[in-house]
Amino acid sequence: MTIHFVGIDPETDEDGCPTVWVDPDTEDLLVQSYRADEETTAACDALSPARAPIPPGETVIRIPARMIPILRKACDELDPGVR
């Protein structure tokens, strides 16, 4: 498995910080971030197009806005038109 590190929260304190990687084999983004609180998760459940609760094994994560450039970089790394 070949996973590429893309970036870490620029305001990191080096302890459990939001991080982004890409898997070029599957073209998946891998994201470590903060688990959303119960109120946010309930709001997401209520707005789900399938009107189904978030299934076991999945969760809602909150990615700080300051990480948008890192997510763009990760998407560009996987976009064949940008490579």
mmCIF file of the N, C-alpha and C atoms, coordinates in Angstrom:
data_MODEL
# 
_entry.id   MODEL 
# 
loop_
_atom_site.group_PDB 
_atom_site.id 
_atom_site.type_symbol 
_atom_site.label_atom_id 
_atom_site.label_alt_id 
_atom_site.label_comp_id 
_atom_site.label_asym_id 
_atom_site.label_entity_id 
_atom_site.label_seq_id 
_atom_site.pdbx_PDB_ins_code 
_atom_site.Cartn_x 
_atom_site.Cartn_y 
_atom_site.Cartn_z 
_atom_site.occupancy 
_atom_site.B_iso_or_equiv 
_atom_site.pdbx_formal_charge 
_atom_site.auth_seq_id 
_atom_site.auth_comp_id 
_atom_site.auth_asym_id 
_atom_site.auth_atom_id 
_atom_site.pdbx_PDB_model_num 
ATOM 1   N N  . MET A 1 1  ? 0.853   -1.169 0.000   1.00 0.00 ? 1  MET A N  1 
ATOM 2   C CA . MET A 1 1  ? 0.000   0.000  0.000   1.00 0.00 ? 1  MET A CA 1 
ATOM 3   C C  . MET A 1 1  ? 0.900   1.233  0.000   1.00 0.00 ? 1  MET A C  1 
ATOM 4   N N  . THR A 1 2  ? 0.619   2.143  -0.934  1.00 0.00 ? 2  THR A N  1 
ATOM 5   C CA . THR A 1 2  ? 1.382   3.377  -1.027  1.00 0.00 ? 2  THR A CA 1 
ATOM 6   C C  . THR A 1 2  ? 0.459   4.540  -0.704  1.00 0.00 ? 2  THR A C  1 
ATOM 7   N N  . ILE A 1 3  ? 0.679   5.169  0.416   1.00 0.00 ? 3  ILE A N  1 
ATOM 8   C CA . ILE A 1 3  ? -0.115  6.315  0.828   1.00 0.00 ? 3  ILE A CA 1 
ATOM 9   C C  . ILE A 1 3  ? 0.814   7.515  0.893   1.00 0.00 ? 3  ILE A C  1 
ATOM 10  N N  . HIS A 1 4  ? 0.335   8.645  0.366   1.00 0.00 ? 4  HIS A N  1 
ATOM 11  C CA . HIS A 1 4  ? 1.136   9.867  0.380   1.00 0.00 ? 4  HIS A CA 1 
ATOM 12  C C  . HIS A 1 4  ? 0.588   10.853 1.401   1.00 0.00 ? 4  HIS A C  1 
ATOM 13  N N  . PHE A 1 5  ? 1.461   11.371 2.231   1.00 0.00 ? 5  PHE A N  1 
ATOM 14  C CA . PHE A 1 5  ? 1.111   12.448 3.156   1.00 0.00 ? 5  PHE A CA 1 
ATOM 15  C C  . PHE A 1 5  ? 0.921   13.712 2.337   1.00 0.00 ? 5  PHE A C  1 
ATOM 16  N N  . VAL A 1 6  ? -0.172  14.442 2.591   1.00 0.00 ? 6  VAL A N  1 
ATOM 17  C CA . VAL A 1 6  ? -0.437  15.691 1.876   1.00 0.00 ? 6  VAL A CA 1 
ATOM 18  C C  . VAL A 1 6  ? -0.236  16.888 2.789   1.00 0.00 ? 6  VAL A C  1 
ATOM 19  N N  . GLY A 1 7  ? -0.801  16.829 3.993   1.00 0.00 ? 7  GLY A N  1 
ATOM 20  C CA . GLY A 1 7  ? -0.637  17.973 4.882   1.00 0.00 ? 7  GLY A CA 1 
ATOM 21  C C  . GLY A 1 7  ? -1.293  17.761 6.225   1.00 0.00 ? 7  GLY A C  1 
ATOM 22  N N  . ILE A 1 8  ? -0.914  18.613 7.155   1.00 0.00 ? 8  ILE A N  1 
ATOM 23  C CA . ILE A 1 8  ? -1.437  18.562 8.519   1.00 0.00 ? 8  ILE A CA 1 
ATOM 24  C C  . ILE A 1 8  ? -1.946  19.957 8.871   1.00 0.00 ? 8  ILE A C  1 
ATOM 25  N N  . ASP A 1 9  ? -2.896  20.022 9.768   1.00 0.00 ? 9  ASP A N  1 
ATOM 26  C CA . ASP A 1 9  ? -3.464  21.279 10.229  1.00 0.00 ? 9  ASP A CA 1 
ATOM 27  C C  . ASP A 1 9  ? -2.329  22.269 10.499  1.00 0.00 ? 9  ASP A C  1 
ATOM 28  N N  . PRO A 1 10 ? -2.354  23.436 9.841   1.00 0.00 ? 10 PRO A N  1 
ATOM 29  C CA . PRO A 1 10 ? -1.259  24.386 10.043  1.00 0.00 ? 10 PRO A CA 1 
ATOM 30  C C  . PRO A 1 10 ? -1.185  24.942 11.461  1.00 0.00 ? 10 PRO A C  1 
ATOM 31  N N  . GLU A 1 11 ? -2.227  24.748 12.227  1.00 0.00 ? 11 GLU A N  1 
ATOM 32  C CA . GLU A 1 11 ? -2.205  25.199 13.624  1.00 0.00 ? 11 GLU A CA 1 
ATOM 33  C C  . GLU A 1 11 ? -2.002  24.018 14.569  1.00 0.00 ? 11 GLU A C  1 
ATOM 34  N N  . THR A 1 12 ? -1.359  22.990 14.077  1.00 0.00 ? 12 THR A N  1 
ATOM 35  C CA . THR A 1 12 ? -1.160  21.763 14.834  1.00 0.00 ? 12 THR A CA 1 
ATOM 36  C C  . THR A 1 12 ? -0.371  21.989 16.114  1.00 0.00 ? 12 THR A C  1 
ATOM 37  N N  . ASP A 1 13 ? -0.720  21.181 17.101  1.00 0.00 ? 13 ASP A N  1 
ATOM 38  C CA . ASP A 1 13 ? 0.062   21.169 18.330  1.00 0.00 ? 13 ASP A CA 1 
ATOM 39  C C  . ASP A 1 13 ? 0.819   19.841 18.429  1.00 0.00 ? 13 ASP A C  1 
ATOM 40  N N  . GLU A 1 14 ? 0.868   19.131 17.306  1.00 0.00 ? 14 GLU A N  1 
ATOM 41  C CA . GLU A 1 14 ? 1.572   17.847 17.193  1.00 0.00 ? 14 GLU A CA 1 
ATOM 42  C C  . GLU A 1 14 ? 0.936   16.722 18.003  1.00 0.00 ? 14 GLU A C  1 
ATOM 43  N N  . ASP A 1 15 ? -0.302  16.881 18.432  1.00 0.00 ? 15 ASP A N  1 
ATOM 44  C CA . ASP A 1 15 ? -0.937  15.856 19.251  1.00 0.00 ? 15 ASP A CA 1 
ATOM 45  C C  . ASP A 1 15 ? -2.345  15.576 18.734  1.00 0.00 ? 15 ASP A C  1 
ATOM 46  N N  . GLY A 1 16 ? -2.478  14.584 17.858  1.00 0.00 ? 16 GLY A N  1 
ATOM 47  C CA . GLY A 1 16 ? -3.788  14.209 17.359  1.00 0.00 ? 16 GLY A CA 1 
ATOM 48  C C  . GLY A 1 16 ? -4.412  15.272 16.483  1.00 0.00 ? 16 GLY A C  1 
ATOM 49  N N  . CYS A 1 17 ? -3.688  15.743 15.496  1.00 0.00 ? 17 CYS A N  1 
ATOM 50  C CA . CYS A 1 17 ? -4.152  16.857 14.678  1.00 0.00 ? 17 CYS A CA 1 
ATOM 51  C C  . CYS A 1 17 ? -4.734  16.398 13.359  1.00 0.00 ? 17 CYS A C  1 
ATOM 52  N N  . PRO A 1 18 ? -5.684  17.175 12.810  1.00 0.00 ? 18 PRO A N  1 
ATOM 53  C CA . PRO A 1 18 ? -6.233  16.839 11.503  1.00 0.00 ? 18 PRO A CA 1 
ATOM 54  C C  . PRO A 1 18 ? -5.128  16.702 10.459  1.00 0.00 ? 18 PRO A C  1 
ATOM 55  N N  . THR A 1 19 ? -5.208  15.632 9.690   1.00 0.00 ? 19 THR A N  1 
ATOM 56  C CA . THR A 1 19 ? -4.192  15.295 8.704   1.00 0.00 ? 19 THR A CA 1 
ATOM 57  C C  . THR A 1 19 ? -4.874  14.742 7.465   1.00 0.00 ? 19 THR A C  1 
ATOM 58  N N  . VAL A 1 20 ? -4.251  14.946 6.293   1.00 0.00 ? 20 VAL A N  1 
ATOM 59  C CA . VAL A 1 20 ? -4.785  14.436 5.038   1.00 0.00 ? 20 VAL A CA 1 
ATOM 60  C C  . VAL A 1 20 ? -3.702  13.637 4.323   1.00 0.00 ? 20 VAL A C  1 
ATOM 61  N N  . TRP A 1 21 ? -4.104  12.472 3.805   1.00 0.00 ? 21 TRP A N  1 
ATOM 62  C CA . TRP A 1 21 ? -3.260  11.627 2.972   1.00 0.00 ? 21 TRP A CA 1 
ATOM 63  C C  . TRP A 1 21 ? -4.061  11.264 1.723   1.00 0.00 ? 21 TRP A C  1 
ATOM 64  N N  . VAL A 1 22 ? -3.388  10.772 0.696   1.00 0.00 ? 22 VAL A N  1 
ATOM 65  C CA . VAL A 1 22 ? -4.077  10.208 -0.459  1.00 0.00 ? 22 VAL A CA 1 
ATOM 66  C C  . VAL A 1 22 ? -3.545  8.810  -0.711  1.00 0.00 ? 22 VAL A C  1 
ATOM 67  N N  . ASP A 1 23 ? -4.416  7.966  -1.234  1.00 0.00 ? 23 ASP A N  1 
ATOM 68  C CA . ASP A 1 23 ? -4.040  6.620  -1.664  1.00 0.00 ? 23 ASP A CA 1 
ATOM 69  C C  . ASP A 1 23 ? -4.106  6.631  -3.187  1.00 0.00 ? 23 ASP A C  1 
ATOM 70  N N  . PRO A 1 24 ? -2.962  6.716  -3.857  1.00 0.00 ? 24 PRO A N  1 
ATOM 71  C CA . PRO A 1 24 ? -2.985  6.805  -5.317  1.00 0.00 ? 24 PRO A CA 1 
ATOM 72  C C  . PRO A 1 24 ? -3.513  5.538  -5.995  1.00 0.00 ? 24 PRO A C  1 
ATOM 73  N N  . ASP A 1 25 ? -3.462  4.413  -5.316  1.00 0.00 ? 25 ASP A N  1 
ATOM 74  C CA . ASP A 1 25 ? -3.962  3.166  -5.906  1.00 0.00 ? 25 ASP A CA 1 
ATOM 75  C C  . ASP A 1 25 ? -5.483  3.162  -6.007  1.00 0.00 ? 25 ASP A C  1 
ATOM 76  N N  . THR A 1 26 ? -6.155  3.651  -4.973  1.00 0.00 ? 26 THR A N  1 
ATOM 77  C CA . THR A 1 26 ? -7.624  3.664  -4.968  1.00 0.00 ? 26 THR A CA 1 
ATOM 78  C C  . THR A 1 26 ? -8.187  5.049  -5.281  1.00 0.00 ? 26 THR A C  1 
ATOM 79  N N  . GLU A 1 27 ? -7.309  6.058  -5.280  1.00 0.00 ? 27 GLU A N  1 
ATOM 80  C CA . GLU A 1 27 ? -7.682  7.461  -5.452  1.00 0.00 ? 27 GLU A CA 1 
ATOM 81  C C  . GLU A 1 27 ? -8.608  7.942  -4.343  1.00 0.00 ? 27 GLU A C  1 
ATOM 82  N N  . ASP A 1 28 ? -8.446  7.392  -3.155  1.00 0.00 ? 28 ASP A N  1 
ATOM 83  C CA . ASP A 1 28 ? -9.206  7.811  -1.982  1.00 0.00 ? 28 ASP A CA 1 
ATOM 84  C C  . ASP A 1 28 ? -8.441  8.884  -1.218  1.00 0.00 ? 28 ASP A C  1 
ATOM 85  N N  . LEU A 1 29 ? -9.203  9.768  -0.579  1.00 0.00 ? 29 LEU A N  1 
ATOM 86  C CA . LEU A 1 29 ? -8.631  10.694 0.393   1.00 0.00 ? 29 LEU A CA 1 
ATOM 87  C C  . LEU A 1 29 ? -8.746  10.039 1.756   1.00 0.00 ? 29 LEU A C  1 
ATOM 88  N N  . LEU A 1 30 ? -7.744  10.162 2.567   1.00 0.00 ? 30 LEU A N  1 
ATOM 89  C CA . LEU A 1 30 ? -7.757  9.652  3.936   1.00 0.00 ? 30 LEU A CA 1 
ATOM 90  C C  . LEU A 1 30 ? -7.628  10.870 4.848   1.00 0.00 ? 30 LEU A C  1 
ATOM 91  N N  . VAL A 1 31 ? -8.571  11.009 5.770   1.00 0.00 ? 31 VAL A N  1 
ATOM 92  C CA . VAL A 1 31 ? -8.626  12.197 6.605   1.00 0.00 ? 31 VAL A CA 1 
ATOM 93  C C  . VAL A 1 31 ? -8.733  11.816 8.071   1.00 0.00 ? 31 VAL A C  1 
ATOM 94  N N  . GLN A 1 32 ? -7.877  12.406 8.863   1.00 0.00 ? 32 GLN A N  1 
ATOM 95  C CA . GLN A 1 32 ? -7.982  12.315 10.317  1.00 0.00 ? 32 GLN A CA 1 
ATOM 96  C C  . GLN A 1 32 ? -8.441  13.686 10.773  1.00 0.00 ? 32 GLN A C  1 
ATOM 97  N N  . SER A 1 33 ? -9.493  13.730 11.560  1.00 0.00 ? 33 SER A N  1 
ATOM 98  C CA . SER A 1 33 ? -9.961  15.017 12.050  1.00 0.00 ? 33 SER A CA 1 
ATOM 99  C C  . SER A 1 33 ? -10.794 14.826 13.300  1.00 0.00 ? 33 SER A C  1 
ATOM 100 N N  . TYR A 1 34 ? -11.481 15.879 13.693  1.00 0.00 ? 34 TYR A N  1 
ATOM 101 C CA . TYR A 1 34 ? -12.270 15.874 14.915  1.00 0.00 ? 34 TYR A CA 1 
ATOM 102 C C  . TYR A 1 34 ? -13.629 15.227 14.670  1.00 0.00 ? 34 TYR A C  1 
ATOM 103 N N  . ARG A 1 35 ? -14.038 14.345 15.552  1.00 0.00 ? 35 ARG A N  1 
ATOM 104 C CA . ARG A 1 35 ? -15.375 13.773 15.475  1.00 0.00 ? 35 ARG A CA 1 
ATOM 105 C C  . ARG A 1 35 ? -16.375 14.882 15.800  1.00 0.00 ? 35 ARG A C  1 
ATOM 106 N N  . ALA A 1 36 ? -17.404 15.001 14.970  1.00 0.00 ? 36 ALA A N  1 
ATOM 107 C CA . ALA A 1 36 ? -18.421 16.015 15.207  1.00 0.00 ? 36 ALA A CA 1 
ATOM 108 C C  . ALA A 1 36 ? -19.179 15.699 16.495  1.00 0.00 ? 36 ALA A C  1 
ATOM 109 N N  . ASP A 1 37 ? -19.659 16.738 17.158  1.00 0.00 ? 37 ASP A N  1 
ATOM 110 C CA . ASP A 1 37 ? -20.413 16.527 18.392  1.00 0.00 ? 37 ASP A CA 1 
ATOM 111 C C  . ASP A 1 37 ? -21.804 15.964 18.069  1.00 0.00 ? 37 ASP A C  1 
ATOM 112 N N  . GLU A 1 38 ? -22.514 15.543 19.098  1.00 0.00 ? 38 GLU A N  1 
ATOM 113 C CA . GLU A 1 38 ? -23.816 14.888 18.905  1.00 0.00 ? 38 GLU A CA 1 
ATOM 114 C C  . GLU A 1 38 ? -24.823 15.795 18.204  1.00 0.00 ? 38 GLU A C  1 
ATOM 115 N N  . GLU A 1 39 ? -24.817 17.082 18.549  1.00 0.00 ? 39 GLU A N  1 
ATOM 116 C CA . GLU A 1 39 ? -25.762 18.008 17.916  1.00 0.00 ? 39 GLU A CA 1 
ATOM 117 C C  . GLU A 1 39 ? -25.507 18.105 16.412  1.00 0.00 ? 39 GLU A C  1 
ATOM 118 N N  . THR A 1 40 ? -24.243 18.209 16.017  1.00 0.00 ? 40 THR A N  1 
ATOM 119 C CA . THR A 1 40 ? -23.899 18.290 14.600  1.00 0.00 ? 40 THR A CA 1 
ATOM 120 C C  . THR A 1 40 ? -24.242 16.994 13.884  1.00 0.00 ? 40 THR A C  1 
ATOM 121 N N  . THR A 1 41 ? -23.928 15.870 14.513  1.00 0.00 ? 41 THR A N  1 
ATOM 122 C CA . THR A 1 41 ? -24.239 14.570 13.908  1.00 0.00 ? 41 THR A CA 1 
ATOM 123 C C  . THR A 1 41 ? -25.740 14.415 13.716  1.00 0.00 ? 41 THR A C  1 
ATOM 124 N N  . ALA A 1 42 ? -26.534 14.816 14.697  1.00 0.00 ? 42 ALA A N  1 
ATOM 125 C CA . ALA A 1 42 ? -27.993 14.732 14.576  1.00 0.00 ? 42 ALA A CA 1 
ATOM 126 C C  . ALA A 1 42 ? -28.493 15.618 13.444  1.00 0.00 ? 42 ALA A C  1 
ATOM 127 N N  . ALA A 1 43 ? -27.920 16.804 13.295  1.00 0.00 ? 43 ALA A N  1 
ATOM 128 C CA . ALA A 1 43 ? -28.321 17.699 12.211  1.00 0.00 ? 43 ALA A CA 1 
ATOM 129 C C  . ALA A 1 43 ? -27.984 17.085 10.854  1.00 0.00 ? 43 ALA A C  1 
ATOM 130 N N  . CYS A 1 44 ? -26.841 16.446 10.744  1.00 0.00 ? 44 CYS A N  1 
ATOM 131 C CA . CYS A 1 44 ? -26.467 15.769 9.496   1.00 0.00 ? 44 CYS A CA 1 
ATOM 132 C C  . CYS A 1 44 ? -27.412 14.607 9.206   1.00 0.00 ? 44 CYS A C  1 
ATOM 133 N N  . ASP A 1 45 ? -27.738 13.835 10.242  1.00 0.00 ? 45 ASP A N  1 
ATOM 134 C CA . ASP A 1 45 ? -28.708 12.734 10.084  1.00 0.00 ? 45 ASP A CA 1 
ATOM 135 C C  . ASP A 1 45 ? -30.022 13.267 9.521   1.00 0.00 ? 45 ASP A C  1 
ATOM 136 N N  . ALA A 1 46 ? -30.494 14.382 10.070  1.00 0.00 ? 46 ALA A N  1 
ATOM 137 C CA . ALA A 1 46 ? -31.782 14.945 9.664   1.00 0.00 ? 46 ALA A CA 1 
ATOM 138 C C  . ALA A 1 46 ? -31.766 15.424 8.211   1.00 0.00 ? 46 ALA A C  1 
ATOM 139 N N  . LEU A 1 47 ? -30.601 15.804 7.718   1.00 0.00 ? 47 LEU A N  1 
ATOM 140 C CA . LEU A 1 47 ? -30.486 16.305 6.350   1.00 0.00 ? 47 LEU A CA 1 
ATOM 141 C C  . LEU A 1 47 ? -30.030 15.255 5.352   1.00 0.00 ? 47 LEU A C  1 
ATOM 142 N N  . SER A 1 48 ? -29.853 14.026 5.794   1.00 0.00 ? 48 SER A N  1 
ATOM 143 C CA . SER A 1 48 ? -29.403 12.953 4.919   1.00 0.00 ? 48 SER A CA 1 
ATOM 144 C C  . SER A 1 48 ? -30.420 12.728 3.798   1.00 0.00 ? 48 SER A C  1 
ATOM 145 N N  . PRO A 1 49 ? -29.972 12.691 2.539   1.00 0.00 ? 49 PRO A N  1 
ATOM 146 C CA . PRO A 1 49 ? -30.899 12.455 1.434   1.00 0.00 ? 49 PRO A CA 1 
ATOM 147 C C  . PRO A 1 49 ? -31.654 11.134 1.574   1.00 0.00 ? 49 PRO A C  1 
ATOM 148 N N  . ALA A 1 50 ? -31.020 10.148 2.174   1.00 0.00 ? 50 ALA A N  1 
ATOM 149 C CA . ALA A 1 50 ? -31.663 8.839  2.355   1.00 0.00 ? 50 ALA A CA 1 
ATOM 150 C C  . ALA A 1 50 ? -32.546 8.819  3.593   1.00 0.00 ? 50 ALA A C  1 
ATOM 151 N N  . ARG A 1 51 ? -32.497 9.892  4.380   1.00 0.00 ? 51 ARG A N  1 
ATOM 152 C CA . ARG A 1 51 ? -33.260 9.971  5.633   1.00 0.00 ? 51 ARG A CA 1 
ATOM 153 C C  . ARG A 1 51 ? -32.961 8.773  6.535   1.00 0.00 ? 51 ARG A C  1 
ATOM 154 N N  . ALA A 1 52 ? -31.721 8.325  6.474   1.00 0.00 ? 52 ALA A N  1 
ATOM 155 C CA . ALA A 1 52 ? -31.297 7.196  7.292   1.00 0.00 ? 52 ALA A CA 1 
ATOM 156 C C  . ALA A 1 52 ? -30.213 7.674  8.246   1.00 0.00 ? 52 ALA A C  1 
ATOM 157 N N  . PRO A 1 53 ? -30.137 7.090  9.426   1.00 0.00 ? 53 PRO A N  1 
ATOM 158 C CA . PRO A 1 53 ? -29.063 7.484  10.344  1.00 0.00 ? 53 PRO A CA 1 
ATOM 159 C C  . PRO A 1 53 ? -27.697 7.068  9.810   1.00 0.00 ? 53 PRO A C  1 
ATOM 160 N N  . ILE A 1 54 ? -26.691 7.717  10.320  1.00 0.00 ? 54 ILE A N  1 
ATOM 161 C CA . ILE A 1 54 ? -25.328 7.367  9.938   1.00 0.00 ? 54 ILE A CA 1 
ATOM 162 C C  . ILE A 1 54 ? -25.079 5.928  10.371  1.00 0.00 ? 54 ILE A C  1 
ATOM 163 N N  . PRO A 1 55 ? -24.655 5.079  9.448   1.00 0.00 ? 55 PRO A N  1 
ATOM 164 C CA . PRO A 1 55 ? -24.514 3.663  9.768   1.00 0.00 ? 55 PRO A CA 1 
ATOM 165 C C  . PRO A 1 55 ? -23.313 3.361  10.662  1.00 0.00 ? 55 PRO A C  1 
ATOM 166 N N  . PRO A 1 56 ? -23.350 2.208  11.310  1.00 0.00 ? 56 PRO A N  1 
ATOM 167 C CA . PRO A 1 56 ? -22.182 1.785  12.109  1.00 0.00 ? 56 PRO A CA 1 
ATOM 168 C C  . PRO A 1 56 ? -20.939 1.753  11.215  1.00 0.00 ? 56 PRO A C  1 
ATOM 169 N N  . GLY A 1 57 ? -19.849 2.130  11.777  1.00 0.00 ? 57 GLY A N  1 
ATOM 170 C CA . GLY A 1 57 ? -18.599 2.139  11.018  1.00 0.00 ? 57 GLY A CA 1 
ATOM 171 C C  . GLY A 1 57 ? -18.342 3.462  10.311  1.00 0.00 ? 57 GLY A C  1 
ATOM 172 N N  . GLU A 1 58 ? -19.316 4.368  10.330  1.00 0.00 ? 58 GLU A N  1 
ATOM 173 C CA . GLU A 1 58 ? -19.138 5.693  9.746   1.00 0.00 ? 58 GLU A CA 1 
ATOM 174 C C  . GLU A 1 58 ? -19.398 6.742  10.821  1.00 0.00 ? 58 GLU A C  1 
ATOM 175 N N  . THR A 1 59 ? -18.872 7.934  10.598  1.00 0.00 ? 59 THR A N  1 
ATOM 176 C CA . THR A 1 59 ? -19.108 9.037  11.521  1.00 0.00 ? 59 THR A CA 1 
ATOM 177 C C  . THR A 1 59 ? -19.034 10.337 10.751  1.00 0.00 ? 59 THR A C  1 
ATOM 178 N N  . VAL A 1 60 ? -19.441 11.406 11.345  1.00 0.00 ? 60 VAL A N  1 
ATOM 179 C CA . VAL A 1 60 ? -19.294 12.734 10.770  1.00 0.00 ? 60 VAL A CA 1 
ATOM 180 C C  . VAL A 1 60 ? -18.041 13.332 11.389  1.00 0.00 ? 60 VAL A C  1 
ATOM 181 N N  . ILE A 1 61 ? -17.173 13.856 10.545  1.00 0.00 ? 61 ILE A N  1 
ATOM 182 C CA . ILE A 1 61 ? -15.980 14.518 11.049  1.00 0.00 ? 61 ILE A CA 1 
ATOM 183 C C  . ILE A 1 61 ? -16.044 15.995 10.692  1.00 0.00 ? 61 ILE A C  1 
ATOM 184 N N  . ARG A 1 62 ? -15.398 16.798 11.493  1.00 0.00 ? 62 ARG A N  1 
ATOM 185 C CA . ARG A 1 62 ? -15.339 18.233 11.253  1.00 0.00 ? 62 ARG A CA 1 
ATOM 186 C C  . ARG A 1 62 ? -13.907 18.556 10.834  1.00 0.00 ? 62 ARG A C  1 
ATOM 187 N N  . ILE A 1 63 ? -13.781 19.166 9.653   1.00 0.00 ? 63 ILE A N  1 
ATOM 188 C CA . ILE A 1 63 ? -12.472 19.547 9.137   1.00 0.00 ? 63 ILE A CA 1 
ATOM 189 C C  . ILE A 1 63 ? -12.357 21.062 9.228   1.00 0.00 ? 63 ILE A C  1 
ATOM 190 N N  . PRO A 1 64 ? -11.345 21.578 9.909   1.00 0.00 ? 64 PRO A N  1 
ATOM 191 C CA . PRO A 1 64 ? -11.198 23.018 10.034  1.00 0.00 ? 64 PRO A CA 1 
ATOM 192 C C  . PRO A 1 64 ? -11.090 23.696 8.662   1.00 0.00 ? 64 PRO A C  1 
ATOM 193 N N  . ALA A 1 65 ? -11.741 24.842 8.514   1.00 0.00 ? 65 ALA A N  1 
ATOM 194 C CA . ALA A 1 65 ? -11.710 25.588 7.250   1.00 0.00 ? 65 ALA A CA 1 
ATOM 195 C C  . ALA A 1 65 ? -10.276 25.902 6.814   1.00 0.00 ? 65 ALA A C  1 
ATOM 196 N N  . ARG A 1 66 ? -9.394  26.082 7.774   1.00 0.00 ? 66 ARG A N  1 
ATOM 197 C CA . ARG A 1 66 ? -8.004  26.403 7.433   1.00 0.00 ? 66 ARG A CA 1 
ATOM 198 C C  . ARG A 1 66 ? -7.315  25.260 6.698   1.00 0.00 ? 66 ARG A C  1 
ATOM 199 N N  . MET A 1 67 ? -7.964  24.080 6.650   1.00 0.00 ? 67 MET A N  1 
ATOM 200 C CA . MET A 1 67 ? -7.372  22.942 5.941   1.00 0.00 ? 67 MET A CA 1 
ATOM 201 C C  . MET A 1 67 ? -7.866  22.821 4.503   1.00 0.00 ? 67 MET A C  1 
ATOM 202 N N  . ILE A 1 68 ? -8.712  23.738 4.048   1.00 0.00 ? 68 ILE A N  1 
ATOM 203 C CA . ILE A 1 68 ? -9.218  23.680 2.672   1.00 0.00 ? 68 ILE A CA 1 
ATOM 204 C C  . ILE A 1 68 ? -8.083  23.650 1.654   1.00 0.00 ? 68 ILE A C  1 
ATOM 205 N N  . PRO A 1 69 ? -7.035  24.451 1.806   1.00 0.00 ? 69 PRO A N  1 
ATOM 206 C CA . PRO A 1 69 ? -5.935  24.357 0.833   1.00 0.00 ? 69 PRO A CA 1 
ATOM 207 C C  . PRO A 1 69 ? -5.286  22.969 0.804   1.00 0.00 ? 69 PRO A C  1 
ATOM 208 N N  . ILE A 1 70 ? -5.218  22.314 1.938   1.00 0.00 ? 70 ILE A N  1 
ATOM 209 C CA . ILE A 1 70 ? -4.628  20.968 1.992   1.00 0.00 ? 70 ILE A CA 1 
ATOM 210 C C  . ILE A 1 70 ? -5.533  19.971 1.280   1.00 0.00 ? 70 ILE A C  1 
ATOM 211 N N  . LEU A 1 71 ? -6.850  20.092 1.466   1.00 0.00 ? 71 LEU A N  1 
ATOM 212 C CA . LEU A 1 71 ? -7.780  19.209 0.764   1.00 0.00 ? 71 LEU A CA 1 
ATOM 213 C C  . LEU A 1 71 ? -7.725  19.453 -0.745  1.00 0.00 ? 71 LEU A C  1 
ATOM 214 N N  . ARG A 1 72 ? -7.607  20.717 -1.162  1.00 0.00 ? 72 ARG A N  1 
ATOM 215 C CA . ARG A 1 72 ? -7.465  21.006 -2.596  1.00 0.00 ? 72 ARG A CA 1 
ATOM 216 C C  . ARG A 1 72 ? -6.204  20.365 -3.157  1.00 0.00 ? 72 ARG A C  1 
ATOM 217 N N  . LYS A 1 73 ? -5.120  20.459 -2.406  1.00 0.00 ? 73 LYS A N  1 
ATOM 218 C CA . LYS A 1 73 ? -3.855  19.857 -2.838  1.00 0.00 ? 73 LYS A CA 1 
ATOM 219 C C  . LYS A 1 73 ? -4.026  18.341 -2.989  1.00 0.00 ? 73 LYS A C  1 
ATOM 220 N N  . ALA A 1 74 ? -4.726  17.717 -2.046  1.00 0.00 ? 74 ALA A N  1 
ATOM 221 C CA . ALA A 1 74 ? -4.959  16.274 -2.115  1.00 0.00 ? 74 ALA A CA 1 
ATOM 222 C C  . ALA A 1 74 ? -5.803  15.929 -3.341  1.00 0.00 ? 74 ALA A C  1 
ATOM 223 N N  . CYS A 1 75 ? -6.843  16.701 -3.593  1.00 0.00 ? 75 CYS A N  1 
ATOM 224 C CA . CYS A 1 75 ? -7.687  16.456 -4.768  1.00 0.00 ? 75 CYS A CA 1 
ATOM 225 C C  . CYS A 1 75 ? -6.884  16.636 -6.051  1.00 0.00 ? 75 CYS A C  1 
ATOM 226 N N  . ASP A 1 76 ? -6.049  17.673 -6.105  1.00 0.00 ? 76 ASP A N  1 
ATOM 227 C CA . ASP A 1 76 ? -5.215  17.898 -7.285  1.00 0.00 ? 76 ASP A CA 1 
ATOM 228 C C  . ASP A 1 76 ? -4.254  16.738 -7.508  1.00 0.00 ? 76 ASP A C  1 
ATOM 229 N N  . GLU A 1 77 ? -3.753  16.174 -6.434  1.00 0.00 ? 77 GLU A N  1 
ATOM 230 C CA . GLU A 1 77 ? -2.818  15.042 -6.562  1.00 0.00 ? 77 GLU A CA 1 
ATOM 231 C C  . GLU A 1 77 ? -3.497  13.847 -7.213  1.00 0.00 ? 77 GLU A C  1 
ATOM 232 N N  . LEU A 1 78 ? -4.799  13.697 -6.991  1.00 0.00 ? 78 LEU A N  1 
ATOM 233 C CA . LEU A 1 78 ? -5.537  12.556 -7.532  1.00 0.00 ? 78 LEU A CA 1 
ATOM 234 C C  . LEU A 1 78 ? -6.197  12.848 -8.880  1.00 0.00 ? 78 LEU A C  1 
ATOM 235 N N  . ASP A 1 79 ? -6.274  14.124 -9.278  1.00 0.00 ? 79 ASP A N  1 
ATOM 236 C CA . ASP A 1 79 ? -6.957  14.504 -10.507 1.00 0.00 ? 79 ASP A CA 1 
ATOM 237 C C  . ASP A 1 79 ? -6.024  14.287 -11.701 1.00 0.00 ? 79 ASP A C  1 
ATOM 238 N N  . PRO A 1 80 ? -6.408  13.371 -12.627 1.00 0.00 ? 80 PRO A N  1 
ATOM 239 C CA . PRO A 1 80 ? -5.520  13.088 -13.758 1.00 0.00 ? 80 PRO A CA 1 
ATOM 240 C C  . PRO A 1 80 ? -5.245  14.319 -14.615 1.00 0.00 ? 80 PRO A C  1 
ATOM 241 N N  . GLY A 1 81 ? -6.163  15.284 -14.643 1.00 0.00 ? 81 GLY A N  1 
ATOM 242 C CA . GLY A 1 81 ? -5.955  16.489 -15.424 1.00 0.00 ? 81 GLY A CA 1 
ATOM 243 C C  . GLY A 1 81 ? -4.927  17.420 -14.814 1.00 0.00 ? 81 GLY A C  1 
ATOM 244 N N  . VAL A 1 82 ? -4.619  17.222 -13.537 1.00 0.00 ? 82 VAL A N  1 
ATOM 245 C CA . VAL A 1 82 ? -3.679  18.092 -12.831 1.00 0.00 ? 82 VAL A CA 1 
ATOM 246 C C  . VAL A 1 82 ? -2.314  17.421 -12.708 1.00 0.00 ? 82 VAL A C  1 
ATOM 247 N N  . ARG A 1 83 ? -2.302  16.099 -12.716 1.00 0.00 ? 83 ARG A N  1 
ATOM 248 C CA . ARG A 1 83 ? -1.041  15.366 -12.521 1.00 0.00 ? 83 ARG A CA 1 
ATOM 249 C C  . ARG A 1 83 ? -0.030  15.655 -13.580 1.00 0.00 ? 83 ARG A C  1 
# 
